Amino acid sequence: MRTLAAVLSKKEDMYVAECPEVGTVSQGRTVEEAVANLKEATELYLEEFPLDGGRRPIITTFAAAEGAAG
């Protein structure tokens, strides 16, 4: 058993959930449904493509000014 991250965003009337460590994406009408669907999709993916040893990507956050000119 491994703990993975879920990043959620709201798109109209659905929640989109993404697992950045694996790259799987799913959706649901509620946060709970989106995460449950992401869990199922990720488990199916990992059956075919197991994670490499103990290596995990580095996930961090950063601040960006809104409306900043490039």
mmCIF file of the N, C-alpha and C atoms, coordinates in Angstrom:
data_MODEL
# 
_entry.id   MODEL 
# 
loop_
_atom_site.group_PDB 
_atom_site.id 
_atom_site.type_symbol 
_atom_site.label_atom_id 
_atom_site.label_alt_id 
_atom_site.label_comp_id 
_atom_site.label_asym_id 
_atom_site.label_entity_id 
_atom_site.label_seq_id 
_atom_site.pdbx_PDB_ins_code 
_atom_site.Cartn_x 
_atom_site.Cartn_y 
_atom_site.Cartn_z 
_atom_site.occupancy 
_atom_site.B_iso_or_equiv 
_atom_site.pdbx_formal_charge 
_atom_site.auth_seq_id 
_atom_site.auth_comp_id 
_atom_site.auth_asym_id 
_atom_site.auth_atom_id 
_atom_site.pdbx_PDB_model_num 
ATOM 1   N N  . MET A 1 1  ? 0.856   -1.179 0.000   1.00 0.00 ? 1  MET A N  1 
ATOM 2   C CA . MET A 1 1  ? 0.000   0.000  0.000   1.00 0.00 ? 1  MET A CA 1 
ATOM 3   C C  . MET A 1 1  ? 0.894   1.231  0.000   1.00 0.00 ? 1  MET A C  1 
ATOM 4   N N  . ARG A 1 2  ? 0.539   2.206  -0.821  1.00 0.00 ? 2  ARG A N  1 
ATOM 5   C CA . ARG A 1 2  ? 1.327   3.435  -0.947  1.00 0.00 ? 2  ARG A CA 1 
ATOM 6   C C  . ARG A 1 2  ? 0.384   4.624  -0.923  1.00 0.00 ? 2  ARG A C  1 
ATOM 7   N N  . THR A 1 3  ? 0.767   5.687  -0.256  1.00 0.00 ? 3  THR A N  1 
ATOM 8   C CA . THR A 1 3  ? -0.031  6.909  -0.234  1.00 0.00 ? 3  THR A CA 1 
ATOM 9   C C  . THR A 1 3  ? 0.409   7.803  -1.383  1.00 0.00 ? 3  THR A C  1 
ATOM 10  N N  . LEU A 1 4  ? -0.546  8.233  -2.193  1.00 0.00 ? 4  LEU A N  1 
ATOM 11  C CA . LEU A 1 4  ? -0.274  9.088  -3.342  1.00 0.00 ? 4  LEU A CA 1 
ATOM 12  C C  . LEU A 1 4  ? -1.068  10.384 -3.205  1.00 0.00 ? 4  LEU A C  1 
ATOM 13  N N  . ALA A 1 5  ? -0.679  11.389 -3.957  1.00 0.00 ? 5  ALA A N  1 
ATOM 14  C CA . ALA A 1 5  ? -1.352  12.687 -3.914  1.00 0.00 ? 5  ALA A CA 1 
ATOM 15  C C  . ALA A 1 5  ? -2.490  12.736 -4.930  1.00 0.00 ? 5  ALA A C  1 
ATOM 16  N N  . ALA A 1 6  ? -3.499  13.526 -4.596  1.00 0.00 ? 6  ALA A N  1 
ATOM 17  C CA . ALA A 1 6  ? -4.595  13.807 -5.531  1.00 0.00 ? 6  ALA A CA 1 
ATOM 18  C C  . ALA A 1 6  ? -4.745  15.322 -5.611  1.00 0.00 ? 6  ALA A C  1 
ATOM 19  N N  . VAL A 1 7  ? -4.711  15.856 -6.818  1.00 0.00 ? 7  VAL A N  1 
ATOM 20  C CA . VAL A 1 7  ? -4.900  17.287 -7.055  1.00 0.00 ? 7  VAL A CA 1 
ATOM 21  C C  . VAL A 1 7  ? -6.262  17.437 -7.710  1.00 0.00 ? 7  VAL A C  1 
ATOM 22  N N  . LEU A 1 8  ? -7.131  18.240 -7.101  1.00 0.00 ? 8  LEU A N  1 
ATOM 23  C CA . LEU A 1 8  ? -8.496  18.391 -7.614  1.00 0.00 ? 8  LEU A CA 1 
ATOM 24  C C  . LEU A 1 8  ? -8.758  19.799 -8.103  1.00 0.00 ? 8  LEU A C  1 
ATOM 25  N N  . SER A 1 9  ? -9.570  19.884 -9.146  1.00 0.00 ? 9  SER A N  1 
ATOM 26  C CA . SER A 1 9  ? -10.042 21.171 -9.658  1.00 0.00 ? 9  SER A CA 1 
ATOM 27  C C  . SER A 1 9  ? -11.491 21.001 -10.078 1.00 0.00 ? 9  SER A C  1 
ATOM 28  N N  . LYS A 1 10 ? -12.213 22.088 -10.064 1.00 0.00 ? 10 LYS A N  1 
ATOM 29  C CA . LYS A 1 10 ? -13.638 22.042 -10.435 1.00 0.00 ? 10 LYS A CA 1 
ATOM 30  C C  . LYS A 1 10 ? -13.778 22.525 -11.871 1.00 0.00 ? 10 LYS A C  1 
ATOM 31  N N  . LYS A 1 11 ? -14.441 21.737 -12.690 1.00 0.00 ? 11 LYS A N  1 
ATOM 32  C CA . LYS A 1 11 ? -14.720 22.061 -14.092 1.00 0.00 ? 11 LYS A CA 1 
ATOM 33  C C  . LYS A 1 11 ? -16.219 21.982 -14.286 1.00 0.00 ? 11 LYS A C  1 
ATOM 34  N N  . GLU A 1 12 ? -16.866 23.134 -14.358 1.00 0.00 ? 12 GLU A N  1 
ATOM 35  C CA . GLU A 1 12 ? -18.325 23.210 -14.464 1.00 0.00 ? 12 GLU A CA 1 
ATOM 36  C C  . GLU A 1 12 ? -18.969 22.461 -13.308 1.00 0.00 ? 12 GLU A C  1 
ATOM 37  N N  . ASP A 1 13 ? -19.678 21.377 -13.557 1.00 0.00 ? 13 ASP A N  1 
ATOM 38  C CA . ASP A 1 13 ? -20.369 20.660 -12.478 1.00 0.00 ? 13 ASP A CA 1 
ATOM 39  C C  . ASP A 1 13 ? -19.647 19.380 -12.056 1.00 0.00 ? 13 ASP A C  1 
ATOM 40  N N  . MET A 1 14 ? -18.394 19.225 -12.472 1.00 0.00 ? 14 MET A N  1 
ATOM 41  C CA . MET A 1 14 ? -17.622 18.020 -12.143 1.00 0.00 ? 14 MET A CA 1 
ATOM 42  C C  . MET A 1 14 ? -16.314 18.409 -11.451 1.00 0.00 ? 14 MET A C  1 
ATOM 43  N N  . TYR A 1 15 ? -15.804 17.493 -10.635 1.00 0.00 ? 15 TYR A N  1 
ATOM 44  C CA . TYR A 1 15 ? -14.476 17.630 -10.057 1.00 0.00 ? 15 TYR A CA 1 
ATOM 45  C C  . TYR A 1 15 ? -13.532 16.733 -10.846 1.00 0.00 ? 15 TYR A C  1 
ATOM 46  N N  . VAL A 1 16 ? -12.382 17.272 -11.209 1.00 0.00 ? 16 VAL A N  1 
ATOM 47  C CA . VAL A 1 16 ? -11.353 16.516 -11.916 1.00 0.00 ? 16 VAL A CA 1 
ATOM 48  C C  . VAL A 1 16 ? -10.238 16.242 -10.917 1.00 0.00 ? 16 VAL A C  1 
ATOM 49  N N  . ALA A 1 17 ? -9.837  14.986 -10.797 1.00 0.00 ? 17 ALA A N  1 
ATOM 50  C CA . ALA A 1 17 ? -8.788  14.577 -9.871  1.00 0.00 ? 17 ALA A CA 1 
ATOM 51  C C  . ALA A 1 17 ? -7.625  13.994 -10.665 1.00 0.00 ? 17 ALA A C  1 
ATOM 52  N N  . GLU A 1 18 ? -6.418  14.417 -10.298 1.00 0.00 ? 18 GLU A N  1 
ATOM 53  C CA . GLU A 1 18 ? -5.213  13.945 -10.978 1.00 0.00 ? 18 GLU A CA 1 
ATOM 54  C C  . GLU A 1 18 ? -4.205  13.474 -9.941  1.00 0.00 ? 18 GLU A C  1 
ATOM 55  N N  . CYS A 1 19 ? -3.540  12.371 -10.240 1.00 0.00 ? 19 CYS A N  1 
ATOM 56  C CA . CYS A 1 19 ? -2.463  11.858 -9.407  1.00 0.00 ? 19 CYS A CA 1 
ATOM 57  C C  . CYS A 1 19 ? -1.138  12.242 -10.078 1.00 0.00 ? 19 CYS A C  1 
ATOM 58  N N  . PRO A 1 20 ? -0.430  13.261 -9.556  1.00 0.00 ? 20 PRO A N  1 
ATOM 59  C CA . PRO A 1 20 ? 0.782   13.719 -10.240 1.00 0.00 ? 20 PRO A CA 1 
ATOM 60  C C  . PRO A 1 20 ? 1.923   12.706 -10.226 1.00 0.00 ? 20 PRO A C  1 
ATOM 61  N N  . GLU A 1 21 ? 1.971   11.820 -9.236  1.00 0.00 ? 21 GLU A N  1 
ATOM 62  C CA . GLU A 1 21 ? 3.050   10.835 -9.197  1.00 0.00 ? 21 GLU A CA 1 
ATOM 63  C C  . GLU A 1 21 ? 2.928   9.817  -10.321 1.00 0.00 ? 21 GLU A C  1 
ATOM 64  N N  . VAL A 1 22 ? 1.703   9.518  -10.738 1.00 0.00 ? 22 VAL A N  1 
ATOM 65  C CA . VAL A 1 22 ? 1.472   8.458  -11.724 1.00 0.00 ? 22 VAL A CA 1 
ATOM 66  C C  . VAL A 1 22 ? 1.018   9.033  -13.065 1.00 0.00 ? 22 VAL A C  1 
ATOM 67  N N  . GLY A 1 23 ? 0.270   10.130 -13.026 1.00 0.00 ? 23 GLY A N  1 
ATOM 68  C CA . GLY A 1 23 ? -0.242  10.730 -14.251 1.00 0.00 ? 23 GLY A CA 1 
ATOM 69  C C  . GLY A 1 23 ? -1.668  10.329 -14.575 1.00 0.00 ? 23 GLY A C  1 
ATOM 70  N N  . THR A 1 24 ? -2.328  9.623  -13.664 1.00 0.00 ? 24 THR A N  1 
ATOM 71  C CA . THR A 1 24 ? -3.711  9.225  -13.905 1.00 0.00 ? 24 THR A CA 1 
ATOM 72  C C  . THR A 1 24 ? -4.655  10.381 -13.593 1.00 0.00 ? 24 THR A C  1 
ATOM 73  N N  . VAL A 1 25 ? -5.792  10.397 -14.290 1.00 0.00 ? 25 VAL A N  1 
ATOM 74  C CA . VAL A 1 25 ? -6.797  11.439 -14.135 1.00 0.00 ? 25 VAL A CA 1 
ATOM 75  C C  . VAL A 1 25 ? -8.173  10.798 -14.148 1.00 0.00 ? 25 VAL A C  1 
ATOM 76  N N  . SER A 1 26 ? -9.082  11.324 -13.328 1.00 0.00 ? 26 SER A N  1 
ATOM 77  C CA . SER A 1 26 ? -10.464 10.869 -13.333 1.00 0.00 ? 26 SER A CA 1 
ATOM 78  C C  . SER A 1 26 ? -11.347 12.027 -12.903 1.00 0.00 ? 26 SER A C  1 
ATOM 79  N N  . GLN A 1 27 ? -12.645 11.771 -12.787 1.00 0.00 ? 27 GLN A N  1 
ATOM 80  C CA . GLN A 1 27 ? -13.568 12.837 -12.407 1.00 0.00 ? 27 GLN A CA 1 
ATOM 81  C C  . GLN A 1 27 ? -14.751 12.261 -11.651 1.00 0.00 ? 27 GLN A C  1 
ATOM 82  N N  . GLY A 1 28 ? -15.528 13.154 -11.048 1.00 0.00 ? 28 GLY A N  1 
ATOM 83  C CA . GLY A 1 28 ? -16.734 12.755 -10.330 1.00 0.00 ? 28 GLY A CA 1 
ATOM 84  C C  . GLY A 1 28 ? -17.577 13.971 -10.017 1.00 0.00 ? 28 GLY A C  1 
ATOM 85  N N  . ARG A 1 29 ? -18.816 13.740 -9.647  1.00 0.00 ? 29 ARG A N  1 
ATOM 86  C CA . ARG A 1 29 ? -19.725 14.847 -9.319  1.00 0.00 ? 29 ARG A CA 1 
ATOM 87  C C  . ARG A 1 29 ? -19.426 15.464 -7.960  1.00 0.00 ? 29 ARG A C  1 
ATOM 88  N N  . THR A 1 30 ? -18.767 14.696 -7.079  1.00 0.00 ? 30 THR A N  1 
ATOM 89  C CA . THR A 1 30 ? -18.355 15.190 -5.769  1.00 0.00 ? 30 THR A CA 1 
ATOM 90  C C  . THR A 1 30 ? -16.854 14.953 -5.618  1.00 0.00 ? 30 THR A C  1 
ATOM 91  N N  . VAL A 1 31 ? -16.259 15.615 -4.620  1.00 0.00 ? 31 VAL A N  1 
ATOM 92  C CA . VAL A 1 31 ? -14.840 15.389 -4.343  1.00 0.00 ? 31 VAL A CA 1 
ATOM 93  C C  . VAL A 1 31 ? -14.606 13.922 -4.012  1.00 0.00 ? 31 VAL A C  1 
ATOM 94  N N  . GLU A 1 32 ? -15.476 13.360 -3.179  1.00 0.00 ? 32 GLU A N  1 
ATOM 95  C CA . GLU A 1 32 ? -15.321 11.963 -2.765  1.00 0.00 ? 32 GLU A CA 1 
ATOM 96  C C  . GLU A 1 32 ? -15.404 11.015 -3.951  1.00 0.00 ? 32 GLU A C  1 
ATOM 97  N N  . GLU A 1 33 ? -16.347 11.264 -4.851  1.00 0.00 ? 33 GLU A N  1 
ATOM 98  C CA . GLU A 1 33 ? -16.493 10.410 -6.032  1.00 0.00 ? 33 GLU A CA 1 
ATOM 99  C C  . GLU A 1 33 ? -15.284 10.555 -6.954  1.00 0.00 ? 33 GLU A C  1 
ATOM 100 N N  . ALA A 1 34 ? -14.789 11.773 -7.128  1.00 0.00 ? 34 ALA A N  1 
ATOM 101 C CA . ALA A 1 34 ? -13.629 11.990 -7.992  1.00 0.00 ? 34 ALA A CA 1 
ATOM 102 C C  . ALA A 1 34 ? -12.405 11.268 -7.439  1.00 0.00 ? 34 ALA A C  1 
ATOM 103 N N  . VAL A 1 35 ? -12.190 11.343 -6.122  1.00 0.00 ? 35 VAL A N  1 
ATOM 104 C CA . VAL A 1 35 ? -11.043 10.670 -5.516  1.00 0.00 ? 35 VAL A CA 1 
ATOM 105 C C  . VAL A 1 35 ? -11.202 9.148  -5.592  1.00 0.00 ? 35 VAL A C  1 
ATOM 106 N N  . ALA A 1 36 ? -12.404 8.645  -5.353  1.00 0.00 ? 36 ALA A N  1 
ATOM 107 C CA . ALA A 1 36 ? -12.643 7.198  -5.464  1.00 0.00 ? 36 ALA A CA 1 
ATOM 108 C C  . ALA A 1 36 ? -12.386 6.715  -6.893  1.00 0.00 ? 36 ALA A C  1 
ATOM 109 N N  . ASN A 1 37 ? -12.838 7.479  -7.875  1.00 0.00 ? 37 ASN A N  1 
ATOM 110 C CA . ASN A 1 37 ? -12.609 7.112  -9.278  1.00 0.00 ? 37 ASN A CA 1 
ATOM 111 C C  . ASN A 1 37 ? -11.125 7.187  -9.625  1.00 0.00 ? 37 ASN A C  1 
ATOM 112 N N  . LEU A 1 38 ? -10.428 8.181  -9.079  1.00 0.00 ? 38 LEU A N  1 
ATOM 113 C CA . LEU A 1 38 ? -8.983  8.304  -9.307  1.00 0.00 ? 38 LEU A CA 1 
ATOM 114 C C  . LEU A 1 38 ? -8.254  7.113  -8.680  1.00 0.00 ? 38 LEU A C  1 
ATOM 115 N N  . LYS A 1 39 ? -8.661  6.717  -7.493  1.00 0.00 ? 39 LYS A N  1 
ATOM 116 C CA . LYS A 1 39 ? -8.054  5.553  -6.825  1.00 0.00 ? 39 LYS A CA 1 
ATOM 117 C C  . LYS A 1 39 ? -8.208  4.304  -7.690  1.00 0.00 ? 39 LYS A C  1 
ATOM 118 N N  . GLU A 1 40 ? -9.408  4.093  -8.200  1.00 0.00 ? 40 GLU A N  1 
ATOM 119 C CA . GLU A 1 40 ? -9.648  2.924  -9.050  1.00 0.00 ? 40 GLU A CA 1 
ATOM 120 C C  . GLU A 1 40 ? -8.792  2.981  -10.322 1.00 0.00 ? 40 GLU A C  1 
ATOM 121 N N  . ALA A 1 41 ? -8.770  4.137  -10.978 1.00 0.00 ? 41 ALA A N  1 
ATOM 122 C CA . ALA A 1 41 ? -7.983  4.288  -12.209 1.00 0.00 ? 41 ALA A CA 1 
ATOM 123 C C  . ALA A 1 41 ? -6.497  4.082  -11.931 1.00 0.00 ? 41 ALA A C  1 
ATOM 124 N N  . THR A 1 42 ? -6.023  4.604  -10.815 1.00 0.00 ? 42 THR A N  1 
ATOM 125 C CA . THR A 1 42 ? -4.602  4.484  -10.478 1.00 0.00 ? 42 THR A CA 1 
ATOM 126 C C  . THR A 1 42 ? -4.240  3.043  -10.152 1.00 0.00 ? 42 THR A C  1 
ATOM 127 N N  . GLU A 1 43 ? -5.094  2.353  -9.408  1.00 0.00 ? 43 GLU A N  1 
ATOM 128 C CA . GLU A 1 43 ? -4.821  0.947  -9.098  1.00 0.00 ? 43 GLU A CA 1 
ATOM 129 C C  . GLU A 1 43 ? -4.781  0.094  -10.364 1.00 0.00 ? 43 GLU A C  1 
ATOM 130 N N  . LEU A 1 44 ? -5.687  0.348  -11.297 1.00 0.00 ? 44 LEU A N  1 
ATOM 131 C CA . LEU A 1 44 ? -5.671  -0.384 -12.571 1.00 0.00 ? 44 LEU A CA 1 
ATOM 132 C C  . LEU A 1 44 ? -4.393  -0.084 -13.348 1.00 0.00 ? 44 LEU A C  1 
ATOM 133 N N  . TYR A 1 45 ? -3.992  1.176  -13.367 1.00 0.00 ? 45 TYR A N  1 
ATOM 134 C CA . TYR A 1 45 ? -2.763  1.568  -14.058 1.00 0.00 ? 45 TYR A CA 1 
ATOM 135 C C  . TYR A 1 45 ? -1.556  0.877  -13.440 1.00 0.00 ? 45 TYR A C  1 
ATOM 136 N N  . LEU A 1 46 ? -1.493  0.883  -12.093 1.00 0.00 ? 46 LEU A N  1 
ATOM 137 C CA . LEU A 1 46 ? -0.333  0.308  -11.408 1.00 0.00 ? 46 LEU A CA 1 
ATOM 138 C C  . LEU A 1 46 ? -0.249  -1.206 -11.553 1.00 0.00 ? 46 LEU A C  1 
ATOM 139 N N  . GLU A 1 47 ? -1.356  -1.875 -11.868 1.00 0.00 ? 47 GLU A N  1 
ATOM 140 C CA . GLU A 1 47 ? -1.294  -3.310 -12.152 1.00 0.00 ? 47 GLU A CA 1 
ATOM 141 C C  . GLU A 1 47 ? -0.437  -3.572 -13.386 1.00 0.00 ? 47 GLU A C  1 
ATOM 142 N N  . GLU A 1 48 ? -0.530  -2.688 -14.360 1.00 0.00 ? 48 GLU A N  1 
ATOM 143 C CA . GLU A 1 48 ? 0.232   -2.840 -15.610 1.00 0.00 ? 48 GLU A CA 1 
ATOM 144 C C  . GLU A 1 48 ? 1.606   -2.178 -15.546 1.00 0.00 ? 48 GLU A C  1 
ATOM 145 N N  . PHE A 1 49 ? 1.694   -1.068 -14.825 1.00 0.00 ? 49 PHE A N  1 
ATOM 146 C CA . PHE A 1 49 ? 2.919   -0.273 -14.793 1.00 0.00 ? 49 PHE A CA 1 
ATOM 147 C C  . PHE A 1 49 ? 3.288   0.061  -13.337 1.00 0.00 ? 49 PHE A C  1 
ATOM 148 N N  . PRO A 1 50 ? 3.866   -0.895 -12.609 1.00 0.00 ? 50 PRO A N  1 
ATOM 149 C CA . PRO A 1 50 ? 4.216   -0.647 -11.206 1.00 0.00 ? 50 PRO A CA 1 
ATOM 150 C C  . PRO A 1 50 ? 5.219   0.500  -11.082 1.00 0.00 ? 50 PRO A C  1 
ATOM 151 N N  . LEU A 1 51 ? 5.156   1.197  -9.943  1.00 0.00 ? 51 LEU A N  1 
ATOM 152 C CA . LEU A 1 51 ? 6.097   2.281  -9.688  1.00 0.00 ? 51 LEU A CA 1 
ATOM 153 C C  . LEU A 1 51 ? 7.487   1.704  -9.486  1.00 0.00 ? 51 LEU A C  1 
ATOM 154 N N  . ASP A 1 52 ? 8.483   2.439  -9.913  1.00 0.00 ? 52 ASP A N  1 
ATOM 155 C CA . ASP A 1 52 ? 9.880   2.032  -9.849  1.00 0.00 ? 52 ASP A CA 1 
ATOM 156 C C  . ASP A 1 52 ? 10.412  2.165  -8.426  1.00 0.00 ? 52 ASP A C  1 
ATOM 157 N N  . GLY A 1 53 ? 10.658  1.051  -7.771  1.00 0.00 ? 53 GLY A N  1 
ATOM 158 C CA . GLY A 1 53 ? 11.285  1.031  -6.451  1.00 0.00 ? 53 GLY A CA 1 
ATOM 159 C C  . GLY A 1 53 ? 10.728  2.075  -5.506  1.00 0.00 ? 53 GLY A C  1 
ATOM 160 N N  . GLY A 1 54 ? 11.612  2.794  -4.841  1.00 0.00 ? 54 GLY A N  1 
ATOM 161 C CA . GLY A 1 54 ? 11.196  3.806  -3.892  1.00 0.00 ? 54 GLY A CA 1 
ATOM 162 C C  . GLY A 1 54 ? 11.245  5.213  -4.465  1.00 0.00 ? 54 GLY A C  1 
ATOM 163 N N  . ARG A 1 55 ? 11.590  5.339  -5.737  1.00 0.00 ? 55 ARG A N  1 
ATOM 164 C CA . ARG A 1 55 ? 11.702  6.676  -6.325  1.00 0.00 ? 55 ARG A CA 1 
ATOM 165 C C  . ARG A 1 55 ? 10.347  7.337  -6.420  1.00 0.00 ? 55 ARG A C  1 
ATOM 166 N N  . ARG A 1 56 ? 10.298  8.579  -5.987  1.00 0.00 ? 56 ARG A N  1 
ATOM 167 C CA . ARG A 1 56 ? 9.066   9.360  -6.062  1.00 0.00 ? 56 ARG A CA 1 
ATOM 168 C C  . ARG A 1 56 ? 9.415   10.728 -6.603  1.00 0.00 ? 56 ARG A C  1 
ATOM 169 N N  . PRO A 1 57 ? 8.525   11.310 -7.378  1.00 0.00 ? 57 PRO A N  1 
ATOM 170 C CA . PRO A 1 57 ? 8.796   12.655 -7.879  1.00 0.00 ? 57 PRO A CA 1 
ATOM 171 C C  . PRO A 1 57 ? 8.755   13.665 -6.733  1.00 0.00 ? 57 PRO A C  1 
ATOM 172 N N  . ILE A 1 58 ? 9.399   14.788 -6.938  1.00 0.00 ? 58 ILE A N  1 
ATOM 173 C CA . ILE A 1 58 ? 9.343   15.880 -5.973  1.00 0.00 ? 58 ILE A CA 1 
ATOM 174 C C  . ILE A 1 58 ? 8.153   16.748 -6.335  1.00 0.00 ? 58 ILE A C  1 
ATOM 175 N N  . ILE A 1 59 ? 7.244   16.931 -5.380  1.00 0.00 ? 59 ILE A N  1 
ATOM 176 C CA . ILE A 1 59 ? 6.068   17.762 -5.606  1.00 0.00 ? 59 ILE A CA 1 
ATOM 177 C C  . ILE A 1 59 ? 6.159   18.941 -4.658  1.00 0.00 ? 59 ILE A C  1 
ATOM 178 N N  . THR A 1 60 ? 6.057   20.138 -5.195  1.00 0.00 ? 60 THR A N  1 
ATOM 179 C CA . THR A 1 60 ? 6.148   21.349 -4.391  1.00 0.00 ? 60 THR A CA 1 
ATOM 180 C C  . THR A 1 60 ? 5.138   22.370 -4.904  1.00 0.00 ? 60 THR A C  1 
ATOM 181 N N  . THR A 1 61 ? 5.118   23.522 -4.304  1.00 0.00 ? 61 THR A N  1 
ATOM 182 C CA . THR A 1 61 ? 4.242   24.603 -4.769  1.00 0.00 ? 61 THR A CA 1 
ATOM 183 C C  . THR A 1 61 ? 5.088   25.839 -5.020  1.00 0.00 ? 61 THR A C  1 
ATOM 184 N N  . PHE A 1 62 ? 4.542   26.786 -5.766  1.00 0.00 ? 62 PHE A N  1 
ATOM 185 C CA . PHE A 1 62 ? 5.204   28.058 -5.993  1.00 0.00 ? 62 PHE A CA 1 
ATOM 186 C C  . PHE A 1 62 ? 4.147   29.118 -6.197  1.00 0.00 ? 62 PHE A C  1 
ATOM 187 N N  . ALA A 1 63 ? 4.525   30.376 -5.985  1.00 0.00 ? 63 ALA A N  1 
ATOM 188 C CA . ALA A 1 63 ? 3.599   31.497 -6.149  1.00 0.00 ? 63 ALA A CA 1 
ATOM 189 C C  . ALA A 1 63 ? 3.888   32.192 -7.470  1.00 0.00 ? 63 ALA A C  1 
ATOM 190 N N  . ALA A 1 64 ? 2.845   32.580 -8.151  1.00 0.00 ? 64 ALA A N  1 
ATOM 191 C CA . ALA A 1 64 ? 2.986   33.325 -9.402  1.00 0.00 ? 64 ALA A CA 1 
ATOM 192 C C  . ALA A 1 64 ? 2.000   34.481 -9.373  1.00 0.00 ? 64 ALA A C  1 
ATOM 193 N N  . ALA A 1 65 ? 2.443   35.645 -9.791  1.00 0.00 ? 65 ALA A N  1 
ATOM 194 C CA . ALA A 1 65 ? 1.580   36.804 -9.828  1.00 0.00 ? 65 ALA A CA 1 
ATOM 195 C C  . ALA A 1 65 ? 0.557   36.626 -10.943 1.00 0.00 ? 65 ALA A C  1 
ATOM 196 N N  . GLU A 1 66 ? -0.691  36.929 -10.618 1.00 0.00 ? 66 GLU A N  1 
ATOM 197 C CA . GLU A 1 66 ? -1.746  36.832 -11.631 1.00 0.00 ? 66 GLU A CA 1 
ATOM 198 C C  . GLU A 1 66 ? -1.685  38.058 -12.538 1.00 0.00 ? 66 GLU A C  1 
ATOM 199 N N  . GLY A 1 67 ? -1.872  37.813 -13.822 1.00 0.00 ? 67 GLY A N  1 
ATOM 200 C CA . GLY A 1 67 ? -1.891  38.914 -14.781 1.00 0.00 ? 67 GLY A CA 1 
ATOM 201 C C  . GLY A 1 67 ? -0.519  39.505 -15.058 1.00 0.00 ? 67 GLY A C  1 
ATOM 202 N N  . ALA A 1 68 ? 0.546   38.808 -14.648 1.00 0.00 ? 68 ALA A N  1 
ATOM 203 C CA . ALA A 1 68 ? 1.886   39.305 -14.883 1.00 0.00 ? 68 ALA A CA 1 
ATOM 204 C C  . ALA A 1 68 ? 2.225   39.212 -16.373 1.00 0.00 ? 68 ALA A C  1 
ATOM 205 N N  . ALA A 1 69 ? 2.841   40.261 -16.881 1.00 0.00 ? 69 ALA A N  1 
ATOM 206 C CA . ALA A 1 69 ? 3.269   40.264 -18.289 1.00 0.00 ? 69 ALA A CA 1 
ATOM 207 C C  . ALA A 1 69 ? 4.483   39.385 -18.427 1.00 0.00 ? 69 ALA A C  1 
ATOM 208 N N  . GLY A 1 70 ? 4.501   38.564 -19.503 1.00 0.00 ? 70 GLY A N  1 
ATOM 209 C CA . GLY A 1 70 ? 5.569   37.604 -19.717 1.00 0.00 ? 70 GLY A CA 1 
ATOM 210 C C  . GLY A 1 70 ? 6.842   38.242 -20.005 1.00 0.00 ? 70 GLY A C  1 
# 
